[in-house]
Amino acid sequence: MKNSTKNLLQRFLKNDATTLLLRLALLYILWFLCRIVFYLQNAGLVGPLEWNEIPGLLRGAGMFDTASILYVNALFILLSLLPFRFRETRRYQRILCWLYTVTNALALIVNSADGIYFHYARKRFTSDELSYLHNNDNTGTVVLKGLAENWYIVLWCTLLIAAMVWVYRRIKAMPTRIENRWAYFGINLAVLAVAIGLVMGGIRGGFSRQTRPITLSNATLYTASNLKANLILSNPFCLIRTLGNKAIVYEKFFDQATLDSLYAPYHHPDGGAPSLGKRNIVLFVLESFSGEHSALLNPDLYPDGKGFTPFLDSLMHEGYYFTNAFANGHKSIEALPSILSSIPSYETPFVLLPQAVAPMDALPKILHDEGYGTSFFNGSARGSMGFGAYASQAGIQHYYSREDYEQAQGTGDFDGYWGIWDEPFLQYMARQLNTMPQPFFASVFTLTSHHPFVVPEQYRNTLPTGKTKVHKGVAYTDLAIRRFMETASQESWYDHTIFVFVADHVSSETFAPKTLTPTGNSHIICLLYTPDGAIKGSDARVTQQIDLMPTLLGLTGYAKPYFAFGRDVLRENDRAAMAVNMTGENYQAITDSLVLFFDGHKTVSAYARTDTLQRHDIASERTSYLEQVERDLKARLQQYYQHVEKSDYLVKEDSTGR
């Protein structure tokens, strides 16, 4: 009797369905271990966990892990439960073992690597990054460097995969005792049908008819923190769920007349405002130059007055700088459209949208039509990150890359990862500018202040070590700009030039608590400088990258209508000052006195600007000003998606500006 009960228990525990459940349960354990490592890697970014938050985080994590595991193992589940006897053969079981091992090993690799990626991008890896990597010709070098630096994650992932294979092989099913083939088929077909229903429900996030398949934004249902929502998400769910996202879906809050009365991206300069005339423009897009690096912008962080941008701080004193400037995106690929075309990126980088390939009058094109020569300098390879293609679309006539530099100067100044060191490349740029007829527009994208945070050998012991890994690179680029300006100051074109300095996005490396908030994590360096002091002062109003194009057009005296989502901060005082970007799955609207987070349909939280650590949510108060900001944000989003949907970035004859 005892042996009979034991045999019955073994049959129950080792039938195909139970074996499958045990193998899937193993994956939950492995995914949970990945979550622990993810948090340990990024605890400083997402913040400490409170005990009352953990139940919600675990519930959300369980839902996303279920969807992720089922996405990856859908084929394995189907093949494991086919209602035919050949599934019990040794060869078939070997095939299932390989399928399980390969697919889940890849999933574990992506899941583990996501913790590394999040540290630098502060977002989960999605299909957007696949296009980004495809357009970057140094991906292999950077990935190898990342693996070497994070060798412990590689070792951890290897151990997880080895453990997965070891446990899988010890979870074995026993041959069925159902002799009748029709009974065998019927029973197993019923099991398969139930399994398919469970898989569909798990992927959708529920079994209700009203339940929509969960998306990345569902993570915010389990935590009020946008950053902690990343602890709930899991890959490869993020990757699979975003594949093929091309449709433009947005809510239409207002009819067209009301929408245009609230906000419109059309500008009609009156031509009466004073300008500086057709001066040269040299625009620096500075890699990872967070506002946090500057002692002038953050005296509270540097009591001794010694930050990591001493030269740029000195230019701010002599120029016109913005104390509350914000990036419209979080990646370099999002910066150029914002700065050169006044078109931000929200859910998807604008340049990766098929709608980006449409006629537009970007800043370089407009200036070229006004008689300017236009050029773009980038020390990386010509095809890197798609900069060349976008520069051409924006109206850039001459593109100078690493290949051009090395043809003229040799190959000794390559940094080994991204491109030419900033100092020699900026000197090369200065020499090229000397050959250009005036007026000219020149833009440059600096490189060195980027992961893997290396500087030339001769500066490794002389530059300040800093508080984070990026600070030495920031100090080096600041020095390179100083040397460029010293060289340029000897040339005839220097005194007739507007110099613009703006970060592409904030750095992945931060140290101050206030920079861990979504607002602090968008604060960047931005300033205008004219050697003759034609524009001088500080501006505390909220400014963003998309404001640069209208502002520069105003400074040059451009008087024709144009299309831009930003505003001329020196002339268009009737336009509300509001910076908008994405943080996780929510939109962030920053005004001079309020920060509002919006999920595309409703406000989810709001904070006073004076609440720098964003601890006191005031969204429930529904003040008239909060409702005004919400209304303004809705209008901006509707205009953006409406124009992107129609690939419409030109001024129409009957358009009105506001």
C-alpha positions in Angstrom: 0.0 0.0 0.0 2.9 2.3 0.9 4.7 1.7 -2.4 1.4 2.1 -4.3 0.9 5.6 -2.7 4.5 6.5 -3.5 4.2 5.4 -7.1 0.9 7.4 -7.4 2.6 10.5 -6.0 5.5 10.1 -8.4 3.1 9.8 -11.3 1.4 13.0 -10.2 4.6 14.9 -9.7 6.3 13.7 -12.9 3.6 13.9 -15.5 4.2 16.2 -18.5 2.0 19.1 -17.2 3.5 19.1 -13.7 7.0 18.8 -15.1 6.3 21.8 -17.3 5.0 23.8 -14.4 8.1 23.0 -12.3 10.4 24.1 -15.2 8.5 27.3 -15.5 8.6 27.8 -11.7 12.4 27.5 -12.0 12.4 30.5 -14.3 10.5 32.6 -11.7 13.3 32.0 -9.3 15.9 33.0 -11.8 14.0 36.1 -12.8 13.6 37.1 -9.2 17.4 36.7 -8.7 17.9 39.0 -11.7 15.6 41.5 -10.0 17.7 41.5 -6.9 20.9 42.1 -8.9 19.2 44.8 -10.9 18.2 46.6 -7.6 21.7 46.2 -6.2 23.1 47.8 -9.4 20.7 50.7 -9.4 19.6 51.3 -5.8 21.3 54.7 -5.9 19.2 55.7 -8.9 15.8 54.4 -7.9 16.1 55.2 -4.2 15.6 53.2 -1.0 12.7 50.8 -0.6 10.1 51.3 2.2 8.5 48.3 3.7 5.0 49.3 2.7 6.1 49.6 -1.0 7.4 46.0 -1.3 4.1 44.2 -1.5 3.0 46.3 -4.5 6.4 46.0 -6.2 6.2 42.2 -5.8 2.7 42.0 -7.2 3.7 44.1 -10.2 6.9 42.1 -10.7 5.0 38.9 -10.6 2.7 40.1 -13.3 5.5 41.3 -15.6 7.6 38.2 -14.9 4.7 36.0 -15.9 4.2 37.8 -19.1 7.9 37.8 -19.9 8.4 34.1 -19.2 5.3 33.2 -21.2 6.4 35.3 -24.1 9.8 33.6 -24.2 8.4 30.1 -23.6 5.2 30.1 -25.6 6.7 27.7 -28.2 8.3 25.5 -25.6 4.9 25.2 -23.8 3.1 24.3 -27.0 5.6 21.7 -28.0 5.7 20.2 -24.5 2.0 19.6 -24.4 1.3 18.4 -28.0 -1.2 15.5 -27.6 0.9 13.0 -29.4 3.1 10.1 -28.1 6.2 11.2 -29.9 6.7 13.9 -27.3 7.9 11.2 -24.9 10.7 10.0 -27.1 14.3 10.8 -26.0 15.1 12.7 -29.2 12.1 14.9 -28.9 12.9 15.6 -25.2 16.4 16.5 -26.2 15.0 19.0 -28.7 12.8 20.5 -26.0 15.8 20.8 -23.7 17.8 22.7 -26.3 14.8 25.0 -27.0 14.3 25.8 -23.4 18.0 26.3 -22.7 18.7 28.6 -25.7 15.7 30.8 -25.4 15.8 31.3 -21.7 19.6 31.7 -21.7 19.2 34.6 -24.1 16.4 36.0 -22.0 18.5 35.8 -18.8 21.4 37.6 -20.7 19.1 40.4 -21.7 17.5 40.6 -18.3 20.9 40.7 -16.6 22.4 43.2 -19.0 19.4 45.5 -18.6 20.7 46.4 -15.1 23.9 47.7 -16.7 22.0 49.6 -19.4 19.6 51.2 -17.0 22.4 52.6 -15.0 23.5 54.7 -18.0 20.2 55.3 -19.8 17.8 55.3 -16.8 15.3 53.4 -18.8 14.7 49.7 -19.7 16.1 48.3 -22.9 13.4 48.3 -25.6 13.2 47.9 -29.3 14.1 51.6 -29.7 17.6 50.7 -28.7 17.9 48.0 -31.4 17.5 50.7 -34.0 19.9 52.9 -32.1 22.6 50.2 -32.0 22.0 49.4 -35.6 23.0 53.0 -36.4 26.1 53.0 -34.3 29.2 51.5 -35.9 31.2 51.2 -32.6 28.6 49.1 -30.8 30.9 46.0 -30.6 33.8 47.9 -29.0 31.5 49.6 -26.4 29.7 46.3 -25.6 33.0 44.5 -25.0 34.2 47.3 -22.8 31.0 47.1 -20.8 31.3 43.4 -20.4 34.9 43.8 -19.2 33.9 46.4 -16.7 30.9 44.4 -15.4 32.6 41.0 -15.4 30.8 40.0 -12.3 27.5 40.3 -14.1 28.8 38.1 -16.8 29.9 35.5 -14.2 26.6 35.8 -12.4 24.7 35.3 -15.6 26.8 32.3 -16.5 26.1 30.7 -13.2 22.4 31.3 -13.6 22.4 29.6 -17.0 24.4 26.7 -15.7 22.1 26.2 -12.7 19.1 26.4 -15.0 20.4 23.6 -17.2 21.4 21.5 -14.2 17.9 21.7 -12.6 16.1 21.3 -15.9 17.7 17.9 -16.5 16.7 16.7 -13.0 13.0 17.5 -13.6 12.0 14.5 -15.7 8.6 13.3 -16.7 7.6 9.6 -16.5 6.0 7.9 -19.5 2.2 8.0 -19.4 0.1 4.9 -18.6 -2.8 5.9 -20.8 -2.9 3.0 -23.2 -5.9 4.0 -25.4 -4.6 6.4 -28.0 -7.9 8.3 -28.3 -8.1 8.8 -24.6 -4.5 9.9 -24.6 -5.2 12.4 -27.3 -8.4 13.7 -25.7 -7.0 14.2 -22.3 -3.8 15.9 -23.5 -5.7 18.0 -25.9 -7.8 19.3 -23.0 -4.6 20.0 -21.0 -3.2 21.9 -24.0 -6.4 24.0 -24.4 -6.3 24.9 -20.7 -2.6 25.8 -21.0 -3.2 28.0 -24.0 -5.9 29.9 -22.1 -3.6 30.3 -19.1 -0.8 31.6 -21.3 -3.0 34.1 -23.1 -4.3 35.4 -19.7 -0.8 35.6 -18.3 0.5 37.5 -21.3 -2.5 39.9 -21.3 -2.2 40.5 -17.5 -5.7 39.1 -16.7 -8.6 37.1 -17.9 -11.3 39.7 -18.0 -12.8 40.6 -21.4 -12.0 44.3 -20.6 -8.4 43.5 -19.8 -6.0 44.9 -22.4 -2.6 43.4 -22.9 -0.3 45.0 -20.3 2.2 47.5 -21.5 5.2 49.2 -19.9 3.1 51.9 -18.4 1.2 49.3 -16.3 4.2 49.3 -14.0 3.1 52.7 -12.6 0.0 51.0 -11.2 2.1 49.4 -8.5 4.2 52.3 -7.4 3.9 56.1 -7.3 7.6 56.5 -8.3 8.5 56.5 -11.9 12.0 55.3 -11.2 10.8 52.4 -9.0 8.5 51.3 -11.8 11.6 50.1 -13.5 12.0 47.5 -10.7 8.6 46.1 -11.7 9.4 45.9 -15.4 11.4 43.0 -16.7 13.1 42.1 -19.9 12.6 40.6 -22.5 9.0 41.8 -21.9 10.1 45.4 -22.6 11.9 44.3 -25.7 9.1 42.1 -27.2 6.3 44.4 -26.2 7.8 47.4 -28.0 8.7 45.5 -31.2 6.9 47.0 -34.2 5.6 50.1 -32.3 5.0 52.4 -35.3 1.4 53.6 -34.9 1.0 57.1 -33.6 -1.7 56.8 -30.9 -2.7 59.9 -28.8 -5.7 61.4 -27.2 -7.4 64.4 -28.9 -8.2 66.6 -26.0 -9.4 69.7 -28.0 -11.0 70.6 -31.2 -8.7 72.2 -33.7 -9.7 75.8 -33.1 -9.4 75.4 -29.3 -6.1 73.6 -29.7 -4.6 76.3 -31.9 -5.8 79.0 -29.5 -4.0 77.3 -26.6 -0.7 76.4 -28.4 0.6 76.1 -31.9 4.1 75.5 -33.3 4.0 78.3 -35.8 6.1 81.4 -35.3 5.5 84.8 -37.0 8.3 87.2 -36.0 7.2 90.8 -36.2 10.6 92.0 -37.4 10.6 94.9 -35.0 12.6 93.4 -32.2 16.3 94.3 -32.1 18.8 91.6 -33.3 22.5 91.1 -33.6 22.3 90.7 -37.4 23.8 87.9 -39.4 26.5 86.8 -37.0 28.3 83.5 -37.3 26.9 80.8 -35.0 29.1 78.1 -33.4 27.0 75.6 -31.5 28.5 73.0 -29.1 26.4 70.0 -28.2 28.2 68.7 -25.1 28.0 65.1 -24.2 26.5 64.5 -20.7 27.0 68.0 -19.4 24.5 67.9 -16.6 23.8 71.1 -14.7 25.2 69.2 -11.7 28.8 69.6 -13.0 28.7 73.4 -12.7 29.6 75.3 -9.5 27.9 78.4 -10.8 24.6 76.6 -11.3 24.8 74.6 -8.1 26.7 76.6 -5.4 25.1 74.4 -2.8 27.0 71.4 -4.1 30.3 73.2 -4.3 30.9 75.4 -1.2 34.5 76.0 -2.3 33.3 77.2 -5.7 35.3 74.5 -7.6 33.1 72.5 -10.0 34.1 70.6 -13.0 33.3 73.2 -15.7 35.4 76.2 -14.6 35.8 77.6 -18.1 32.1 77.3 -19.0 31.3 78.9 -15.7 33.6 81.9 -16.6 31.8 82.2 -20.0 28.4 82.2 -18.1 29.6 85.2 -16.1 30.4 87.0 -19.4 27.5 85.7 -21.5 23.8 84.9 -21.1 23.1 81.7 -19.3 20.0 79.8 -18.2 19.8 78.5 -14.6 16.8 76.3 -15.3 17.5 74.7 -18.7 16.3 71.2 -19.3 16.9 68.4 -21.9 14.0 67.2 -24.0 15.3 63.7 -24.0 17.7 61.2 -22.4 19.8 60.0 -25.3 22.2 61.7 -27.8 20.0 60.6 -30.7 17.2 62.6 -29.2 19.2 65.8 -28.8 19.9 66.9 -32.4 16.3 67.1 -33.5 15.5 69.1 -30.3 18.4 71.5 -30.8 18.6 71.9 -34.5 14.9 71.4 -35.5 13.0 72.3 -32.4 11.3 68.9 -32.5 11.4 66.9 -29.2 11.3 63.2 -28.7 8.8 61.5 -26.4 7.9 57.9 -26.5 10.2 57.1 -29.4 13.3 59.1 -30.5 12.0 61.3 -33.3 14.8 60.3 -35.8 13.7 56.6 -35.5 10.1 57.4 -36.5 9.2 56.8 -40.1 7.5 60.2 -39.9 10.8 61.9 -39.4 11.7 61.4 -43.0 9.6 64.4 -44.1 10.3 68.0 -45.3 11.2 70.4 -42.5 12.9 73.7 -42.1 15.5 73.1 -39.5 17.8 75.8 -38.2 20.7 74.9 -40.5 18.5 74.9 -43.6 16.8 78.2 -42.7 20.3 79.8 -42.1 21.6 78.3 -45.4 18.7 79.9 -47.2 19.7 83.2 -45.6 23.2 82.9 -47.0 25.0 81.0 -44.2 27.4 78.1 -44.9 26.5 75.2 -42.6 28.7 72.4 -41.2 28.6 69.7 -38.5 31.6 68.3 -36.7 31.6 64.9 -35.0 34.7 63.1 -34.0 33.2 59.6 -34.3 32.9 57.6 -37.5 30.7 59.1 -40.2 27.9 56.6 -39.8 27.9 56.8 -36.0 24.4 57.0 -34.3 22.9 58.3 -37.5 24.2 61.8 -37.0 25.3 62.2 -40.6 21.9 61.2 -42.0 20.1 63.6 -39.7 22.6 66.4 -40.3 22.0 66.2 -44.0 18.2 66.2 -43.5 18.5 69.3 -41.3 20.3 71.2 -44.0 24.0 70.7 -43.1 26.2 71.1 -46.2 29.5 69.8 -44.8 30.0 67.0 -42.3 33.4 66.5 -40.7 34.0 63.1 -39.0 36.7 61.0 -37.6 37.6 59.8 -41.1 38.2 63.4 -42.2 40.3 64.2 -39.2 42.5 61.1 -39.6 43.0 61.9 -43.3 44.3 65.3 -42.3 46.0 64.6 -39.0 46.7 60.8 -38.9 45.3 58.1 -36.7 47.1 58.8 -33.4 44.2 60.7 -31.6 41.6 58.0 -31.6 40.3 57.3 -28.1 39.8 53.6 -28.7 36.1 53.7 -28.2 34.0 56.6 -29.6 36.3 58.7 -31.8 38.8 61.5 -31.7 39.7 63.1 -28.3 37.9 66.4 -27.9 40.9 68.7 -27.6 42.6 67.8 -30.9 39.3 67.5 -32.7 38.2 71.0 -31.6 41.5 72.4 -32.8 40.9 70.7 -36.1 37.4 72.3 -36.2 38.9 75.8 -35.5 41.3 75.4 -38.4 38.4 74.4 -40.7 36.3 77.3 -39.6 39.1 79.6 -40.7 38.6 78.5 -44.3 34.8 79.1 -44.3 33.3 82.3 -45.7 31.1 84.3 -43.3 28.5 84.1 -42.1 28.6 80.4 -41.2 26.8 78.1 -38.9 28.9 75.3 -37.4 27.8 72.7 -34.8 29.9 70.1 -33.1 29.1 67.1 -30.9 31.8 66.4 -28.3 32.6 62.9 -27.3 35.1 62.4 -24.4 32.7 63.0 -21.4 31.0 59.6 -22.1 31.3 56.1 -20.8 33.9 54.5 -20.5 35.1 57.8 -19.0 38.7 57.8 -20.2 40.9 60.8 -20.9 44.2 61.2 -22.7 47.2 59.8 -20.9 48.8 63.2 -20.4 45.8 64.4 -18.4 45.0 61.4 -16.2 47.0 62.6 -13.2 46.4 66.4 -13.7 42.6 66.6 -14.0 40.4 66.5 -10.9 39.2 63.0 -10.1 35.8 64.3 -9.1 32.8 62.9 -7.3 31.7 60.5 -10.1 33.3 58.7 -13.0 32.3 61.3 -15.6 33.8 64.3 -13.8 37.4 63.8 -15.1 36.0 63.6 -18.7 33.8 66.7 -18.1 36.9 68.6 -16.9 38.8 67.5 -19.9 36.2 68.6 -22.4 35.9 71.9 -20.5 39.6 72.3 -20.9 39.3 71.4 -24.6 36.7 74.1 -25.1 39.0 76.6 -23.4 41.8 75.8 -25.8 39.4 76.1 -28.8 38.3 79.5 -27.7 41.9 80.6 -27.2 42.7 79.5 -30.7 39.5 81.0 -32.2 40.0 84.4 -30.4 43.0 85.0 -32.7 40.8 84.8 -35.8 38.9 87.6 -37.5 35.5 85.8 -37.4 35.6 85.4 -33.6 34.2 88.8 -32.5 31.3 88.4 -34.9 30.1 85.0 -33.6 27.4 83.8 -31.2 28.8 80.8 -29.3 26.2 78.3 -28.0 26.9 75.6 -25.4 24.2 73.0 -24.6 24.2 69.5 -23.2 22.7 66.6 -25.2 21.4 65.1 -22.0 22.4 64.6 -18.3 25.1 62.3 -17.3 24.5 58.7 -16.2 26.8 59.5 -13.2 25.3 61.7 -10.5 25.9 62.3 -6.8 23.5 64.9 -5.5 20.1 63.7 -4.1 18.2 66.4 -6.0 19.5 65.1 -9.4 17.9 61.7 -8.7 14.5 63.2 -9.2 13.1 63.1 -12.8 13.4 66.9 -12.8 17.0 67.0 -11.5 17.8 64.3 -14.0 16.9 66.6 -16.8 18.8 69.8 -15.7 21.5 70.7 -18.2 24.1 73.4 -18.9 22.9 75.9 -21.5 24.4 79.3 -22.4 25.0 81.9 -25.1 28.2 83.9 -25.4 29.2 86.8 -27.6 32.8 88.1 -27.2 31.7 91.7 -27.4 29.1 91.3 -24.6 26.1 92.0 -26.8 24.0 89.6 -24.8 24.8 89.2 -21.1 23.0 88.1 -18.0 21.2 85.2 -16.4 17.7 83.9 -17.0 15.9 81.9 -14.3 12.9 81.0 -16.5 12.4 77.4 -17.6 14.2 76.8 -20.9 14.6 73.7 -22.9 16.6 72.5 -25.9 13.8 73.1 -28.4 14.0 76.8 -27.4 17.4 77.3 -29.0 16.3 77.3 -32.6 13.7 80.1 -32.2 16.0 82.1 -29.9 18.9 82.0 -32.4 16.7 82.9 -35.3 15.5 85.9 -33.3 19.1 86.9 -32.5 20.0 86.9 -36.3 16.9 89.0 -37.1 15.1 86.3 -39.0 11.6 87.7 -39.8 9.8 85.0 -41.8 7.3 82.5 -40.4 8.7 79.2 -39.3 7.8 75.9 -37.6 9.2 75.1 -34.1 7.8 73.5 -31.0 10.0 75.7 -28.8 9.9 79.5 -28.1 12.2 82.5 -28.6 13.0 83.0 -24.9 14.2 86.6 -25.5 11.2 87.8 -27.6 8.2 85.5 -27.3 7.1 86.4 -23.8 3.5 85.6 -24.6 4.4 81.9 -25.0 4.3 79.9 -21.7 7.7 78.7 -20.4 7.3 74.9 -20.1 9.9 72.2 -20.6 8.4 68.8 -21.5 10.2 65.4 -21.6 9.5 61.7 -20.9 10.4 60.1 -17.6 9.7 56.4 -17.7 6.3 56.0 -19.2 5.0 59.4 -18.1 5.4 62.9 -19.5 7.1 65.5 -17.3 6.0 69.2 -17.6 8.3 71.6 -15.9 7.2 75.3 -15.3 8.8 78.0 -13.2 6.8 76.9 -10.2 5.4 73.4 -10.8 6.4 70.0 -12.0 3.6 67.8 -13.4 3.6 64.1 -14.4 1.1 63.0 -16.9 0.4 59.5 -18.3 -1.1 60.6 -21.6 -4.6 60.7 -20.1 -4.5 62.2 -16.7 -2.2 63.8 -14.1 -0.5 61.2 -11.9 1.5 63.5 -9.6 2.6 67.1 -9.2 5.2 68.9 -7.1 6.1 72.4 -6.3 9.4 73.4 -7.9 10.6 74.4 -4.4 10.1 70.7 -3.4 13.4 69.7 -5.1 13.3 66.2 -3.7 9.7 65.8 -4.8 8.4 64.3 -1.6 5.0 66.1 -1.4 2.6 65.2 -4.1 0.1 68.1 -4.6 -1.8 66.7 -7.6 -5.0 66.1 -5.5 -5.3 69.8 -4.7 -6.3 70.6 -8.3 -5.5 74.3 -8.1 -6.4 76.6 -11.0 -2.7 76.9 -11.9 -2.2 73.1 -11.9 -5.2 72.8 -14.2 -3.8 75.5 -16.5 -0.5 73.6 -16.7 -2.3 70.4 -17.4 -4.3 72.0 -20.2 -1.2 73.6 -21.7 0.6 70.2 -21.6 -2.3 68.5 -23.3 -2.3 71.0 -26.0 1.5 70.6 -26.6 1.2 66.8 -26.7 -1.8 66.9 -29.1 0.0 69.3 -31.4 3.1 67.2 -31.4 1.5 63.8 -32.1 -0.9 65.4 -34.6 2.0 66.9 -36.6 4.1 63.7 -36.3 1.2 61.6 -37.5 0.8 63.8 -40.6 4.6 64.3 -41.1 3.8 68.0 -41.1 6.7 70.2 -40.0 6.2 73.3 -42.3 4.4 76.6 -41.8 1.1 76.9 -43.7 -0.1 80.1 -45.1 -3.2 80.2 -42.9 -1.4 79.1 -39.7 -1.3 81.3 -36.6 1.3 81.4 -33.9 0.7 81.4 -30.2 
